[in-house]
Amino acid sequence: MRMTNPSKQTRIVLRAVVLAAVLTVAPASAPAQPGSASAGAVPALVAQEFPDLLQLYEQLHANPELSLREERTSAGIAEELSRLGFAVTQRVGGYGVVGVLRNGAGPVVLVRTDMDALPVTEGTGLPYASTVRARDEQGREVGVMHACGHDAHMTVFLGTARVLAAVRDRWHGTLVMIGQPAEERGLGAKGMLDDGLFTRFPRPDFCVAEHVTPSLAAGQVGVVEGYAFANVDSVDVTIRGLGGHGASPSKTKDPVVMAAQFVNALQTIVSRRIDPVDPAVVTVGSIHGGTAYNIIPDEVRLQLTVRSYAPEVRRQIIEEIERIARGVAESAGVPADRMPTVKLAEGFTPALYNDPALTRRLAAALRQALGEANVVVLKPEMVGEDFAAYGLADPRIPICMFRLGTSDPEAIRAGEHGGQLPGLHSSRYAPVPGPTIRTGVTAMSTAVLDLLGQGKAAGR
């Protein structure tokens, strides 16, 4: 339900009711009315909304939900978007939320936030630290934490929705805001696209998003033209042999020895098989085999992460993994019916390619809003982000994800001199919330206004 100019007492009651029902995202004070914005409205609106956004951030941080289980989080986002006047659809590709705000003829801009948290037990010691426990896919009890900053993403997202709803006299077109589930599993973007994101709802002319980074100070943003993040493949390898007694290794085909040879040989893929100018990473993150000191097992299981940019490099790495696994087994005399298996796990994340023209355009707008020194050109990274899927789903749609700094400048300087700066996915990762939220909402609102303020759809 959307309310216009509710009284202070009514807003307090509404907040209490929604907080009890939804838990994670409580609506705040009513947005400024459309048509009331002046030329300097964005900074003023950000300042006006900031106290409530900070409270919202703490609520989101304290109440995380794992991938594919974002039920209460998505309900809260849907409630807030609906209150602001968006036409809201829930359960798109799982717990995905789509809000559409039409404001006359013009471009269609999609703004995305992710919503899921990680199976990490928080160690920040913050007064609003998560104490949530949940069962993972294997049924194990785990701590749950927003260790990748998705709580900040959602706060910036909803702050941006408030600002843009309040300044509809400054833009024309259609704003599509989506809350995406399961980014950490690499499943959320695909799920929403498969459920008709670009066919059931207005097809965007631009897709934009931001992602936090501890490598930049809070108050700064970072941009990368072209490839910014990598293809991410999770690979399951099973080395199979013939087990037996540890005292008689000659009567076995030892998969532990083969696994050791396999791991060593993997190091030659990047160093000797891939062109040196093509970025690539092959890492063995897990290896399991055997049950006792004196038993040679029948098999050893390994889990690999593979990172690349170019599709042909990705294919070559996977082929090399298969070739090495097979070669190690053949050299050990393993029978044909016991050859290794190499399988790609669910949740492939494609490389994120920021459209250069769109990135340059947004960087210029951000420099005007934040100052030249606060917009930093960054290097590409080998991490993954499934926001890339929106660009691949329709090559006509340019996409851009910029980075949002979250660190205390003093902590960055300490890190440059050997100190420890907790990174993403760390149990100790904690953004400096004030400047992070202010900068994020200002930056995203500025980016969208630059795209929607032109009054025409580019490229159509």
N, C-alpha and C positions, 0 to 999 in steps of 0.2 A: 504494500500500500504506500502510495506517495502522498506526503502531506505538504501543504503550502503554508509557510510562516506559522508553524505550531508554537504555542507558548512554551516558556522555559520549563514549566512543570510538566506539560504534556511530553516534551522531549525527554525529560528524565524518566518518566514512566515508560515511554516507548523503548528507550535504551535498555532499561531493566528487563522488560518483557522479551525483547529480541535476544539479549545476552543469555537469558535463561534458556530460550528455545534453541538458539543456534550455537552458543558457546564461544565460537571463535571470532566472529566479526559483528560487532555491535554498531548499528547506525549511529551517526553523530548528529550534531546540530544541523539544521536544514541548510542546504546550499544557498548561496546568494542567488537572487532571482535573475533569469535571463534578461538581457537588455540593460543591466545595470552596470556593466563593466566599462571602465575607462581604459585609456591606452596603457596605463600601468597596473592593470587589474591582476595579472598573474602573480607578481610578488606579493601584492596585498592579500590575495586569496590564499596563497600558500601560508602566509603568516597567520591569517585568520584560522585556517584549518589545522595548523600545526599541533596545538595541544591535544586535540582529539586524535589526530593521526599518530602521535607518539603513544597514546594510550592503546590505540588499535594495534600498533606494532607489538607492544608488550603482550597483548592478549593473543595475537597470532603466534608469537614466539613461544609462549607458555603452553599452547594447545596444538602441537603439531600432529599431523596424520601421515601415515606411510603411503607410498605410491599405491594407486588403485583403491584407496580407502578414504578419499578426501571428502567424505559425505558432509560433515558439519562445516568444514571450511568452504566448500563450494556453495552450500546453502547460505552461508553468511555473505559471500560475494554476490550471489543472486539477489539477496534481500537489499543490499546496498545499491546495486545497479538499478533495481526496480524502483527504489525510492527516488532515485535521481531522474527518473523518466525514461529509462531504457526499456525497450521491449526485450524481455529476458526469456531464454530457453535453457532449461537445465537438462542434465544427463545426456549431453552430446559426446559420444565416444567415451562412455563411462560417466565420471563425475564432472565432465566439462560443462562450462557455463558460457553462453553467448549472449551478450547484450548489444542491442542495436539502437542507436539514436540517430534519427533522420532529421536533417536540418536544411532542407531545400536541395537544389541541384548543385552538384559538385563532386569531388573525388570521394572515393571510399577508402578510409584508412583503418587498418586493423592494428590494434594494440593488444599484445599478449602478455600475460603473467603465468608463471607456473605456480603450483600450489602444494606440491608434495614435500615431505621431509625425509630424513635419512634414519636408518637404524643405528644411531649413535647415541651413547649415553652422555649427556651434557656435563661438561666440566668447567664451565665458565665462572660459576659462583655468583651469577647475577641474581638480583632479587626476583626477577621474573623468569628465571631459568626453567626449562622444561623438566618435569618429573614424570612425564608420560612413559608408560610401559605398554608394549604390545607384543603380539605374536607375529613372527616373520613367516615367510613361505614354508619354512621347514618346521614350523611349530615351536620355535625357540622363543623364549621371552627376551626381548631386547629393549633398550632405551630408545627413545625417539626424539630427534632434535632437528631444528632448522639449521643444519650446519652448512648449508649451501646458500643461505640468504634468501630463500623463497619467501620468508616472512617480510623481508624488506621489499622484495619485488611486489608482493600483494599490496603492501601499504602505499608504495609509490603509484601503483596501478589505480587504487581506489582514490587516492588524492588527486591524480590526474583526471579521473572521471568527474570528481566534484568540480574541479576548476573548469573543465571544458563544458560541463552542463551549465555552469554559471555565466559563461561568456559566449553564449550562442549568437550574440550580435556581432561577433568577430570572425565567425567562420561559417562556411556553407559546404554541405556535402553530407556524408554518412559516416558515423563513427561506429566501428564494430570492436567491442572490447571482449576478449575471451580469457576465461580462467581455465588453464589447461592442467589436467591431471598427469601423473606418471612421467614427468620429465626425467627423473633419475633412472627410470627403467627403460628409457628410449621408446616408450609405447604411446605416450599421450598425444603428440602431434599427429601421428599416423592414425590413432583411434578417432580423433576429431575429424580429420580429413576423410577417412573411410565412412564416417557417419554423415557426410554431406556438408561439411563446413563451407566449402566454396560453391555449393549448389543450392542448399536450403537457405542460405543467408547471402547478403550482398557480396559479390566477388570483389575483393580489395584491389585497389590500384597500388597500394603500398602496405607493407607489413613492417612494424617496428616493435622493438623490445629492448630491454636493458638487462644486464646481469652484473651483480656486484663483483668487486675484486678487492682483496686486501692489499694488492700491490700499489694502489693509488690512495692518496689521502682523501678522507671525506671532504667533499666540496669540489672534487675534481671528477671529470668523466674522461673516458678513453675511447678512441675510434681506431678502427682498422679497415682499410679498403681491401676488397677481394677476400681471399681465404683468411678467416679469423680463427676458426676452430676446426678440428679434424674429424675425418671418418673414424668411428669407433666400432670395432668388432670385438665381441667376446667369443673366444674359441675354446671348445672342449676337446681335449685330445686324450685318448685312451691307448696307452702302450700295452699290448698284450703279449704274454710269454707263456711259459710252461713252468708252473711252480713246483716246489719240492722242499726237501730238507736243507737247512742252511749248511749242514756238514758235507753235503754232496752237490755242490753247485754245478759240477760237470754233467749232472743228469737233468739239468733244468735249462730253460731259456730265460735268463733272469731279466724281468722287466724293469727292475730298479736300476741296473747298470745301463740298460737301453735308454731309460728316461734321463739318466745323467748325460749320456752321449747326445741325446736329442736336445737337451737344454743348451749344452755347449755349442752344438752345431747351429742352433737358432741364431747365435750371435753373428754368424756370417751372412745372414740375410741382409741386414742393413749395411754392414761393413763391406760386403763383397758382391752382393747380387742386385742391390737397388742403386740407381744412379745417385751419386753423392749430392746432386743439387735438389733431389726430391726428398722432402721430410718424411721420415718413417720411424715408427717405434714398434718393437716386439718385446713384450714383457711377460714373463711367467710369474703369475701372482699366487698360484696355489699348486701344490703337488702332494698327492696322497697315495700311499701304497703300503701294504703289509699290515700284519696284526701282532707279530711277535718277533723276538730277537732271532730265533732260529728257523724261521719259516720264510722261504722265498715265495712271494705271492705270484698269483697268476696275471695280475695287471696292476698298472699304476695310472692314476688319473691326474691330468694337469689342466689348469685353467689359464688361458692367455688373454691379454688385451693387446689388440693390434690397432695402431694409429697411422693414418695417412691423410693426404689431401686428394691427390688425383685418383680417379676411379681405376685407371690402369695399374697404378702402384698398389692399390688395395688388392686387385685380383692377383697380381704377381706375388705379393706376400703370402696370401692364402695358398696359392699353388706351391710356393716354396716350403711352407710348413708341411703340406701333404707329402711332398717329395722327400724331405728330410726324414719324416716319421717312417715312411715306407722303406727308405734306404737303410736306416738303422736296423729295422726289423729284418730286412733281407740279409744284411751282413752278419746278423746273429743266427741265421738259419731258422728263423721262425716260419712255421708252415703257412701256406697261402691262406688257409682258413682262419689264421690268427693275426692277420695284418692289422696295424693300428687303424683306429677310426678318428677322423677329424670332422667335427661338426660346429657350425656357426650357431651360437645361442640366439634366442629371441631378443629383439630389442636393438638391432643395428641402428646406429646414429650416423646420418650422412654429414659430410663436411659442410660447415657453415660458410657461405660465400656472401659477404656484404657487397651489394651492388655499389660499384665505385661512385657513380654519379649521385645516387641517393645519399651515400655516406658523406660525400663532399658537401652536398646541399645542407644536410642536417648539421654537420660540423660547423659550417659557417653560421647557422642560426644559433647553435649552442655557444659559439664564441661571443656572439653579440649579447647573449643572455647572461653568461657566466664569466666572461672575461677571457682573453687570449690565453693566459697562463693556466687556466683551469680546464682546458680542452687539450688532452695529451694524445699524441699519435703513438699507438702501441704496436708491438710486434705480434704476429700470429702465435697461437698456442696450440698444443696437441691435446687439449681437453675436448670434450664433446658437448653438444647442445642440440636437442632435436628441433629447435626453432628452424633449423635448416630445411626441414621437410616442407615448410610452407612455400619456400622459394622453388624447390624441386617439383612441387605438385603442379605448378603452372609457371613455366619460364617467363611468361609475360609480366609477372608480378615481381618488382624489385623488393628486396628485404634488407633490413639493417638492424643489427643489435649493437648497441654501444655499451661500454662498461661504466659502472658506477663505483667510485672509490668509497671505501668504508673505514679506513684506518686513521688513527691518530698520527699526525705527521711526525711526532716524536718517536712513535713505535717504528715507523718506516725508517727513520734515520738510525735507530738502534739496530734494526735488521740489516742495514747496509754495513754495519760495523760488527757483525757477528752475533747480534741478538736474535732471538726467536720471534718471528711474526707468524702467529697461527694462520694457516691457510684454509681455503675452502675444504669442507669435509672433516676438518679437525674438531674434536670435542671442545676445544677452547676458542673456536672462532666466534667473535663477537664484534659486529659493526659498532661504530660510534653512531648511535641512532639519530641524534639531532641533525647534524649537517648532512648525513646520508639521506635522510628523508626529505629535507628541504631541497637539497640539490637534485635528488631524483625526480620529485614532483615538478620542480621548475624546468628541468631538462626535458622530461617527457612531454609536459604541456607545451613547451616551446616548439619541440619537434613536430607535434601533431598540428599545432596552429600554423606552422610554416607550410605544412602540406595541405591543410584544409582552407587556409586563408586565401587561396588563389581563385576559388570559385569556379574551377573547371577541372575536369578529369584528365590528367595527363596520360597520353598514350592511347586514348580511346578513339 
